[in-house]
Amino acid sequence: MSANAVFMENLKSGPEIEPEENVFKSIWAEYERVIVESLITSFGLDFIVGDQHGGDVDTVHNVRQIGSDPAMKYKNEKNAADYKNRGAYDSDKYHKDSRYIEINRKVSKKKKEGTLEDTYTGKKVDRNADMDLDHVIAAKEIHDDPGRVLSGLEGTDLANNEDNLKATDRSINRSMGQKDIEKYLQDIEKDRPQRQARIKELKSKSSLTDKERKELNKLEKIESIDPEKMRQENEKARKSYNKKIERAYYTSPKFMVDTAKAAGKRGSKMGLKQALGFVFTEIWFVTKAEIKDLPAGSDLKEILEAIGRGIKKGFESAKSKYKEIIEKFMEGFGAGALASLTTTICNIFFTTAKNVVKCIRQIYASFIQAGKVLLFNPDNLMLGDRIKTATVIIATGASVLVGTIVGEMVGKTPLEMAPVIGDIVQVFCSTLVSGLLSCSLLIFLDRSKFMNKLISCLNAIPSEVSNYAEIADAMEALAAKLEKLDIDKFKEDTEKFQNTAMQVSQAKDANELNHILQSSYKKLGIKIPWEGDFDSFMGDRRNHLVFE
């Protein structure tokens, strides 16, 4: 029986509550049970699972957050070591690469032919213009990109291709330096009034020095930049760049192995947590029962002895329910593994916080338990009871999610910063909210007249469960009859009938057949249904055949 089913049985054994009466007095007596169970299964053992910010597997998105996000770190130490040992950026390695030289040669040829267009202005380039090949994504940025290192791709391969190398005026290229595209565009927009004023001033002069002429040319080139065109080229280059990195990493054995290991590890921890939660809950209820059975006025020694007996009996009770413990472990393993896989997929696109990971785990745990009841119906419940049990499981899971959110909100207040008590208050608030909500929902589902009427209607609908139940009853009755049979005698009689059938099939004429049948009657102890001669017996109308 699942933990939720155990809870419902305990809840049903509580005092009767009528919907018309003020239930607050009775409901508070039930809250304690739910709060304790919630504390054990959902909060008290969470340290076993140990959720991490950003999940359990390194993703391209997450490793790029390291440094800017203080809570983010590498999940695989080898990946961290690879990034640390990537080596210093070498400009010559990128700008003297054979592919860089080849693309530059093509650009020079187009310029001489008068067909070259400046990538960032959209204007035709003069044959005598000074042009550069710009790394749309800076070579240094590529070299130092944690995502690139994670993928195992060479920086020169990613930097020096036609998607990332674009021809632009030397003045524009060198004014950009290593700046981020948006930062660069913001800066030139900010400086536009000054720049335009300086261009106007220089153009108003009757003659310019070489220095002033170069300055005017540079300012005019920068002024001619098309921000949207530059953004589009940057976006296109980054899309191609990220696609190559993501394809290389997410199809690599390294990522597959890390993902499988993380899912197995998380599943095992979650399974252990669920199994231990079941055992500890069993111990709690048995121990509590032992203490409640103590007579009034018991001394400390008797109380401690009762606690000892309760713990021992609780362990014994849990051991006798080993099948349920195994089921809880398997449920937890499935929920943990699925949560790990889901979290890894989520972290490919965005970073999941620790509480988000916990919520994903709880959702899977609840839906696996509910799915087990709805699809497999291990306890042979009627339709209404099956739906009710699944609703109870989902409602309990939802209560834990709400409690987790409340705990996260408390964690953002100054109270969380208080030494020692900060974490305690956060866990207590989460547990308290989960317990109160769980108990309220479960009592409503269990005691509401409307809900009970609805469940009765659903139970009246014929279902596979009721059919199977009837079949099971019939088979049980048949098994009881079969149990009374003498198997040896049955085998002996069967062998006699088989021999008789074989002799009959081999009879050559009617006389031999008659002899075989007469003999078989005697051997099998079958009473002949007539007396004397058959023809004479049948000739008398007063006679009739008697089969016994």
C-alpha positions as CSV (number, residue, x, y, z in Angstrom):
1,M,0.0,0.0,0.0
2,S,1.4,3.5,-0.9
3,A,2.1,6.1,1.7
4,N,-0.9,8.1,0.5
5,A,-3.1,5.0,0.8
6,V,-1.8,4.4,4.3
7,F,-2.6,8.0,5.2
8,M,-6.1,7.7,3.8
9,E,-6.7,4.5,5.9
10,N,-5.4,6.3,9.0
11,L,-7.5,9.3,8.1
12,K,-10.6,7.2,7.8
13,S,-10.0,5.7,11.2
14,G,-10.2,9.2,12.8
15,P,-13.3,10.7,14.4
16,E,-16.4,11.0,12.2
17,I,-16.9,14.5,10.8
18,E,-20.3,15.7,9.6
19,P,-20.2,18.3,6.8
20,E,-22.9,20.4,8.6
21,E,-20.9,20.8,11.9
22,N,-18.0,23.2,12.6
23,V,-15.1,20.9,11.7
24,F,-12.3,23.1,12.8
25,K,-12.0,21.4,16.2
26,S,-11.8,18.0,14.6
27,I,-9.7,19.0,11.6
28,W,-6.8,20.3,13.8
29,A,-6.5,16.8,15.4
30,E,-5.8,15.4,11.9
31,Y,-3.3,18.1,10.8
32,E,-0.5,16.7,13.1
33,R,-0.5,13.4,11.2
34,V,-0.2,15.0,7.8
35,I,2.4,17.5,8.9
36,V,4.7,14.8,10.3
37,E,4.3,12.6,7.3
38,S,5.0,15.6,5.0
39,L,8.0,16.5,7.0
40,I,9.5,13.0,6.8
41,T,8.7,12.2,3.1
42,S,8.9,15.6,1.4
43,F,11.3,17.8,3.4
44,G,13.1,15.8,6.1
45,L,14.8,13.5,3.7
46,D,15.5,16.0,0.9
47,F,19.2,16.1,1.8
48,I,19.5,12.6,0.3
49,V,18.6,13.9,-3.1
50,G,20.7,17.1,-3.0
51,D,19.2,19.1,-5.8
52,Q,21.6,21.4,-7.7
53,H,21.1,24.8,-9.3
54,G,21.0,24.1,-13.0
55,G,20.4,20.4,-12.7
56,D,22.9,17.5,-12.7
57,V,24.4,17.8,-16.2
58,D,26.5,20.5,-17.8
59,T,24.7,22.2,-20.7
60,V,25.9,24.9,-23.1
61,H,23.5,27.4,-21.7
62,N,24.5,26.8,-18.1
63,V,28.3,26.8,-18.4
64,R,28.0,30.2,-20.1
65,Q,26.3,31.5,-16.9
66,I,29.3,30.6,-14.7
67,G,30.7,33.8,-13.4
68,S,27.6,35.9,-13.9
69,D,25.4,33.5,-11.9
70,P,27.1,33.0,-8.5
71,A,25.2,29.7,-7.8
72,M,26.2,28.1,-11.1
73,K,29.1,25.7,-11.3
74,Y,30.3,22.9,-13.5
75,K,28.7,19.5,-12.7
76,N,31.5,17.5,-14.3
77,E,35.0,18.2,-13.0
78,K,36.6,17.1,-16.2
79,N,34.6,19.8,-18.1
80,A,35.8,22.4,-15.6
81,A,39.4,21.2,-16.1
82,D,39.1,21.3,-19.9
83,Y,38.0,25.0,-19.7
84,K,40.7,25.9,-17.3
85,N,43.3,24.3,-19.5
86,R,42.1,25.8,-22.8
87,G,45.2,27.9,-23.1
88,A,45.7,31.7,-23.7
89,Y,44.1,33.4,-26.7
90,D,46.6,33.7,-29.6
91,S,45.6,36.3,-32.2
92,D,48.0,35.0,-34.8
93,K,46.6,31.5,-34.6
94,Y,43.2,32.9,-35.7
95,H,44.3,35.6,-38.2
96,K,47.0,33.6,-39.9
97,D,44.8,30.5,-40.3
98,S,44.7,29.2,-43.9
99,R,40.9,29.6,-44.0
100,Y,41.2,33.2,-42.9
101,I,43.7,33.9,-45.6
102,E,41.7,32.1,-48.3
103,I,38.5,34.1,-47.5
104,N,40.5,37.3,-47.4
105,R,41.8,36.5,-50.9
106,K,38.2,36.1,-52.2
107,V,37.3,39.4,-50.7
108,S,40.2,41.2,-52.3
109,K,39.3,39.7,-55.7
110,K,35.7,41.0,-55.4
111,K,37.0,44.4,-54.4
112,K,39.2,44.7,-57.5
113,E,36.2,43.6,-59.6
114,G,34.1,46.3,-58.1
115,T,31.4,43.8,-56.8
116,L,32.3,43.9,-53.1
117,E,29.7,45.2,-50.7
118,D,30.4,46.4,-47.1
119,T,28.6,44.0,-44.8
120,Y,27.7,46.6,-42.2
121,T,26.7,49.5,-44.4
122,G,25.3,47.7,-47.5
123,K,27.2,50.1,-49.8
124,K,29.5,49.2,-52.7
125,V,33.2,49.4,-51.8
126,D,35.7,51.5,-53.8
127,R,38.5,49.5,-55.5
128,N,41.0,51.5,-53.4
129,A,39.2,51.3,-50.1
130,D,41.0,49.8,-47.1
131,M,39.0,46.7,-46.1
132,D,39.3,44.2,-43.2
133,L,37.8,40.8,-42.6
134,D,35.8,41.1,-39.4
135,H,35.1,38.2,-37.1
136,V,31.4,38.8,-36.5
137,I,31.7,36.9,-33.3
138,A,35.1,38.0,-32.0
139,A,37.9,35.4,-32.2
140,K,38.7,36.0,-28.5
141,E,35.1,35.5,-27.5
142,I,35.0,32.2,-29.3
143,H,38.3,31.1,-27.8
144,D,37.0,31.9,-24.3
145,D,33.5,30.6,-24.8
146,P,32.7,27.9,-22.2
147,G,30.1,26.5,-24.6
148,R,32.7,26.1,-27.3
149,V,35.2,24.3,-25.0
150,L,32.3,22.1,-23.7
151,S,31.5,21.0,-27.3
152,G,35.2,20.1,-27.9
153,L,35.3,22.1,-31.2
154,E,38.3,24.0,-32.3
155,G,38.0,27.8,-32.0
156,T,39.7,28.4,-35.4
157,D,37.2,26.1,-37.1
158,L,34.3,28.1,-35.7
159,A,35.8,31.6,-36.1
160,N,37.3,31.3,-39.6
161,N,34.4,30.3,-41.9
162,E,32.2,32.4,-44.2
163,D,29.3,32.5,-41.6
164,N,31.6,34.4,-39.2
165,L,34.0,36.3,-41.5
166,K,32.5,39.4,-43.1
167,A,34.2,42.2,-45.1
168,T,33.8,45.8,-43.7
169,D,35.8,49.0,-43.8
170,R,39.0,49.0,-41.8
171,S,37.8,52.0,-39.8
172,I,34.6,50.3,-38.8
173,N,36.4,47.0,-37.9
174,R,39.1,48.6,-35.8
175,S,36.7,50.9,-34.0
176,M,34.7,47.9,-32.8
177,G,37.8,46.1,-31.2
178,Q,36.5,43.3,-28.9
179,K,33.3,45.1,-28.0
180,D,29.9,43.2,-27.9
181,I,27.8,44.2,-30.9
182,E,25.0,45.8,-28.8
183,K,27.5,47.7,-26.6
184,Y,29.2,49.0,-29.8
185,L,26.0,50.1,-31.4
186,Q,24.9,51.8,-28.1
187,D,28.2,53.7,-28.0
188,I,28.0,54.9,-31.6
189,E,24.4,56.0,-31.1
190,K,25.4,57.8,-27.9
191,D,28.3,59.6,-29.7
192,R,26.2,60.4,-32.8
193,P,25.5,64.1,-32.0
194,Q,29.2,64.8,-31.3
195,R,30.3,62.8,-34.4
196,Q,27.9,64.6,-36.7
197,A,29.0,68.0,-35.3
198,R,32.7,67.1,-35.9
199,I,31.9,65.9,-39.5
200,K,30.2,69.2,-40.2
201,E,33.1,71.1,-38.7
202,L,35.7,69.3,-40.8
203,K,33.7,69.6,-44.0
204,S,33.3,73.3,-43.5
205,K,37.1,73.8,-43.7
206,S,38.6,74.9,-47.0
207,S,41.5,72.5,-46.6
208,L,42.3,69.5,-44.4
209,T,45.5,68.1,-43.1
210,D,46.2,64.4,-43.7
211,K,45.3,63.7,-40.1
212,E,42.0,65.6,-40.4
213,R,41.2,63.8,-43.7
214,K,41.7,60.4,-42.1
215,E,39.6,61.5,-39.2
216,L,36.8,62.7,-41.4
217,N,36.9,59.4,-43.4
218,K,36.7,57.3,-40.3
219,L,33.8,59.3,-38.9
220,E,31.9,59.1,-42.1
221,K,32.4,55.4,-42.3
222,I,31.1,54.9,-38.8
223,E,28.2,57.2,-39.5
224,S,27.2,55.1,-42.5
225,I,26.8,51.9,-40.4
226,D,23.3,50.3,-40.7
227,P,22.6,49.1,-37.1
228,E,19.8,46.7,-38.3
229,K,22.1,45.2,-40.9
230,M,24.8,44.8,-38.3
231,R,22.4,43.2,-35.9
232,Q,21.1,40.8,-38.5
233,E,24.6,39.7,-39.5
234,N,25.5,39.2,-35.8
235,E,22.3,37.2,-35.2
236,K,22.8,35.0,-38.2
237,A,26.4,34.3,-37.3
238,R,25.6,33.4,-33.7
239,K,22.7,31.2,-34.8
240,S,25.1,29.2,-37.0
241,Y,27.8,29.2,-34.4
242,N,25.5,27.9,-31.6
243,K,23.9,25.3,-33.8
244,K,27.3,23.8,-34.5
245,I,28.2,23.8,-30.8
246,E,24.9,22.4,-29.7
247,R,24.9,19.6,-32.3
248,A,28.4,18.6,-31.5
249,Y,27.8,18.5,-27.7
250,Y,24.3,17.2,-27.4
251,T,25.0,14.3,-29.8
252,S,28.4,13.4,-28.1
253,P,29.0,10.3,-26.0
254,K,30.1,12.6,-23.2
255,F,26.7,14.3,-22.9
256,M,24.8,10.9,-23.3
257,V,26.9,9.3,-20.6
258,D,26.6,12.2,-18.2
259,T,22.8,12.3,-18.7
260,A,22.4,8.6,-18.1
261,K,24.6,8.7,-15.0
262,A,22.7,11.6,-13.6
263,A,19.3,10.0,-14.2
264,G,20.5,6.7,-12.6
265,K,22.0,8.5,-9.6
266,R,19.0,10.8,-9.1
267,G,16.6,7.9,-9.5
268,S,18.5,5.8,-6.9
269,K,18.6,8.7,-4.4
270,M,14.9,9.5,-4.9
271,G,14.1,5.8,-4.6
272,L,16.1,5.6,-1.3
273,K,14.3,8.7,-0.1
274,Q,10.9,7.3,-0.8
275,A,11.7,3.9,0.8
276,L,13.2,5.5,3.9
277,G,10.3,7.8,4.1
278,F,7.9,4.8,4.1
279,V,10.0,3.1,6.9
280,F,10.2,6.2,9.1
281,T,6.5,7.0,8.7
282,E,5.7,3.4,9.8
283,I,8.0,3.8,12.8
284,W,6.4,7.1,13.7
285,F,2.8,5.8,13.7
286,V,3.7,2.6,15.6
287,T,5.7,4.5,18.2
288,K,3.0,7.0,18.6
289,A,0.5,4.2,19.2
290,E,2.8,2.7,21.9
291,I,3.0,6.0,23.7
292,K,-0.7,6.6,23.5
293,D,-1.3,3.2,25.1
294,L,0.7,4.1,28.2
295,P,-1.5,4.5,31.4
296,A,-1.8,7.9,32.9
297,G,1.0,8.8,35.3
298,S,3.7,6.7,33.6
299,D,7.3,7.7,34.6
300,L,10.1,8.6,32.2
301,K,11.5,5.1,32.2
302,E,8.2,3.6,31.0
303,I,7.9,6.3,28.3
304,L,11.4,5.6,27.0
305,E,10.7,1.9,27.1
306,A,7.5,2.5,25.1
307,I,9.5,4.5,22.5
308,G,12.0,1.7,22.3
309,R,9.2,-0.8,21.8
310,G,7.6,1.4,19.2
311,I,10.8,1.8,17.2
312,K,11.4,-1.9,17.3
313,K,7.9,-2.8,16.3
314,G,7.9,-0.1,13.6
315,F,11.0,-1.7,12.0
316,E,9.4,-5.1,12.2
317,S,6.2,-3.8,10.7
318,A,8.3,-2.1,7.9
319,K,10.2,-5.4,7.3
320,S,7.0,-7.3,6.9
321,K,6.0,-4.8,4.2
322,Y,9.2,-5.3,2.2
323,K,7.2,-5.5,-1.0
324,E,5.7,-2.1,-0.4
325,I,9.2,-0.7,0.3
326,I,10.5,-2.1,-3.0
327,E,7.5,-0.6,-4.7
328,K,8.2,2.8,-3.1
329,F,11.8,2.5,-4.2
330,M,10.8,1.8,-7.8
331,E,8.3,4.6,-7.8
332,G,10.9,7.0,-6.5
333,F,13.5,5.7,-9.0
334,G,11.2,6.3,-11.9
335,A,10.2,9.8,-10.7
336,G,13.8,10.7,-9.9
337,A,15.1,9.5,-13.3
338,L,12.4,11.2,-15.3
339,A,12.9,14.4,-13.3
340,S,16.6,14.3,-14.0
341,L,16.0,13.9,-17.7
342,T,13.4,16.6,-17.8
343,T,15.6,19.0,-15.8
344,T,18.5,18.3,-18.2
345,I,16.3,19.1,-21.2
346,C,15.0,22.3,-19.5
347,N,18.6,23.4,-18.8
348,I,19.4,23.2,-22.5
349,F,17.1,26.3,-22.9
350,F,17.1,27.9,-19.5
351,T,18.5,27.5,-16.0
352,T,16.4,25.7,-13.5
353,A,16.7,26.7,-9.8
354,K,17.0,24.1,-7.0
355,N,13.3,24.6,-6.0
356,V,12.2,24.2,-9.7
357,V,14.1,20.9,-9.7
358,K,12.3,19.8,-6.5
359,C,8.9,20.8,-8.0
360,I,9.7,18.7,-11.2
361,R,10.5,15.7,-9.0
362,Q,7.4,16.1,-6.9
363,I,5.2,16.4,-10.0
364,Y,6.7,13.2,-11.5
365,A,6.4,11.3,-8.1
366,S,2.7,12.3,-7.9
367,F,1.8,11.4,-11.5
368,I,3.7,8.1,-11.4
369,Q,1.7,7.1,-8.2
370,A,-1.6,8.3,-9.7
371,G,-0.9,6.7,-13.0
372,K,-0.1,3.4,-11.3
373,V,-3.6,3.5,-9.6
374,L,-5.5,4.6,-12.7
375,L,-3.7,2.4,-15.3
376,F,-2.7,-0.8,-13.3
377,N,-5.1,-0.6,-10.3
378,P,-3.0,-2.9,-8.1
379,D,-5.6,-2.9,-5.3
380,N,-8.6,-3.8,-7.6
381,L,-10.5,-0.6,-6.7
382,M,-13.8,0.3,-8.2
383,L,-13.8,3.1,-10.8
384,G,-14.9,5.8,-8.3
385,D,-12.5,4.8,-5.6
386,R,-9.7,4.6,-8.2
387,I,-10.3,8.1,-9.4
388,K,-10.6,9.3,-5.8
389,T,-7.3,7.7,-4.8
390,A,-5.5,9.2,-7.8
391,T,-7.0,12.6,-6.9
392,V,-5.7,12.3,-3.4
393,I,-2.2,11.6,-4.6
394,I,-2.2,14.5,-7.0
395,A,-3.7,16.8,-4.4
396,T,-1.0,15.8,-1.9
397,G,1.7,16.5,-4.5
398,A,0.1,19.9,-5.3
399,S,0.2,20.8,-1.6
400,V,3.9,20.0,-1.5
401,L,4.5,22.2,-4.5
402,V,2.6,25.1,-2.9
403,G,4.6,24.6,0.3
404,T,7.9,24.7,-1.7
405,I,6.9,28.0,-3.3
406,V,6.0,29.5,0.1
407,G,9.4,28.3,1.4
408,E,11.1,30.0,-1.6
409,M,9.2,33.3,-0.9
410,V,10.3,33.1,2.8
411,G,13.8,32.5,1.6
412,K,13.7,35.9,-0.2
413,T,12.9,37.8,3.0
414,P,15.4,39.2,5.6
415,L,14.2,36.4,7.9
416,E,16.1,33.8,5.8
417,M,19.4,35.7,6.5
418,A,19.1,35.1,10.2
419,P,21.9,32.8,11.4
420,V,20.9,29.2,12.3
421,I,17.2,29.8,12.3
422,G,16.9,31.0,8.7
423,D,16.8,27.6,7.1
424,I,14.7,26.1,9.9
425,V,12.0,28.8,9.5
426,Q,12.0,28.2,5.7
427,V,11.6,24.4,6.0
428,F,9.0,24.8,8.8
429,C,6.9,27.2,6.7
430,S,7.1,25.0,3.7
431,T,6.1,21.9,5.7
432,L,3.3,23.7,7.6
433,V,1.7,25.0,4.5
434,S,2.0,21.6,2.7
435,G,0.5,19.9,5.7
436,L,-2.5,22.2,6.2
437,L,-3.4,22.2,2.5
438,S,-3.0,18.4,2.2
439,C,-5.2,17.7,5.2
440,S,-7.9,20.2,4.1
441,L,-8.0,18.7,0.6
442,L,-8.0,15.1,1.8
443,I,-10.7,15.6,4.5
444,F,-12.8,17.3,1.9
445,L,-12.4,14.5,-0.6
446,D,-13.0,11.8,2.1
447,R,-15.8,13.4,4.1
448,S,-17.7,15.6,1.6
449,K,-21.3,14.4,1.0
450,F,-21.1,15.6,-2.6
451,M,-17.8,13.8,-3.2
452,N,-19.0,10.6,-1.6
453,K,-22.2,10.7,-3.7
454,L,-20.2,11.3,-6.9
455,I,-17.8,8.4,-6.0
456,S,-20.8,6.1,-5.4
457,C,-22.2,7.0,-8.8
458,L,-18.9,6.2,-10.4
459,N,-18.6,2.9,-8.5
460,A,-22.0,1.9,-9.9
461,I,-20.6,2.1,-13.5
462,P,-19.5,-1.4,-14.7
463,S,-15.8,-1.5,-15.2
464,E,-13.1,-4.0,-15.8
465,V,-12.4,-4.0,-12.1
466,S,-15.8,-5.3,-11.2
467,N,-15.7,-7.8,-14.0
468,Y,-12.3,-9.0,-12.9
469,A,-13.6,-9.1,-9.3
470,E,-16.4,-11.4,-10.3
471,I,-14.1,-13.6,-12.3
472,A,-11.7,-13.7,-9.4
473,D,-14.5,-14.8,-7.0
474,A,-15.6,-17.6,-9.5
475,M,-12.0,-18.8,-9.9
476,E,-11.6,-18.8,-6.1
477,A,-14.7,-21.0,-5.7
478,L,-13.5,-23.3,-8.4
479,A,-10.0,-23.5,-6.8
480,A,-11.7,-24.4,-3.5
481,K,-13.5,-27.3,-5.2
482,L,-10.4,-28.5,-7.0
483,E,-8.6,-28.5,-3.7
484,K,-10.9,-31.2,-2.4
485,L,-10.3,-33.6,-5.3
486,D,-8.2,-36.7,-5.0
487,I,-5.5,-36.1,-7.6
488,D,-4.2,-39.7,-7.6
489,K,-7.6,-41.1,-7.9
490,F,-8.3,-38.7,-10.7
491,K,-5.2,-39.8,-12.6
492,E,-6.1,-43.5,-12.1
493,D,-9.6,-43.0,-13.5
494,T,-8.3,-41.0,-16.4
495,E,-5.9,-43.7,-17.3
496,K,-8.8,-46.3,-17.3
497,F,-11.0,-44.2,-19.6
498,Q,-8.0,-43.6,-21.9
499,N,-7.4,-47.4,-22.2
500,T,-11.1,-48.1,-22.8
501,A,-11.2,-45.4,-25.5
502,M,-8.2,-46.9,-27.2
503,Q,-9.8,-50.4,-27.2
504,V,-13.0,-49.1,-28.6
505,S,-11.2,-47.3,-31.5
506,Q,-9.4,-50.6,-32.3
507,A,-12.6,-52.9,-32.3
508,K,-13.0,-54.9,-35.5
509,D,-16.7,-55.8,-35.3
510,A,-19.9,-55.3,-33.3
511,N,-19.3,-58.4,-31.1
512,E,-15.9,-57.3,-30.1
513,L,-17.1,-53.8,-29.4
514,N,-19.9,-55.2,-27.2
515,H,-17.4,-57.4,-25.3
516,I,-15.1,-54.4,-24.7
517,L,-17.9,-52.2,-23.4
518,Q,-19.3,-55.0,-21.2
519,S,-15.8,-55.5,-19.7
520,S,-15.2,-51.8,-19.3
521,Y,-18.5,-51.4,-17.4
522,K,-17.3,-53.9,-14.8
523,K,-13.7,-52.5,-14.6
524,L,-14.9,-49.0,-14.1
525,G,-17.6,-50.0,-11.7
526,I,-20.4,-48.5,-13.8
527,K,-23.9,-49.9,-13.1
528,I,-25.7,-51.1,-16.3
529,P,-29.0,-49.2,-16.7
530,W,-31.0,-52.3,-17.4
531,E,-31.6,-55.8,-15.9
532,G,-31.3,-59.2,-17.7
533,D,-31.4,-59.5,-21.4
534,F,-31.4,-56.1,-23.1
535,D,-33.8,-57.0,-25.9
536,S,-36.3,-58.5,-23.4
537,F,-35.9,-55.6,-21.0
538,M,-36.6,-53.0,-23.8
539,G,-39.5,-55.1,-25.1
540,D,-41.5,-54.4,-21.9
541,R,-43.0,-50.9,-22.0
542,R,-43.2,-50.8,-18.3
543,N,-39.4,-50.8,-18.0
544,H,-37.2,-47.8,-18.3
545,L,-33.4,-47.2,-18.3
546,V,-31.9,-45.9,-15.0
547,F,-28.5,-44.3,-15.3
548,E,-26.6,-43.8,-12.0
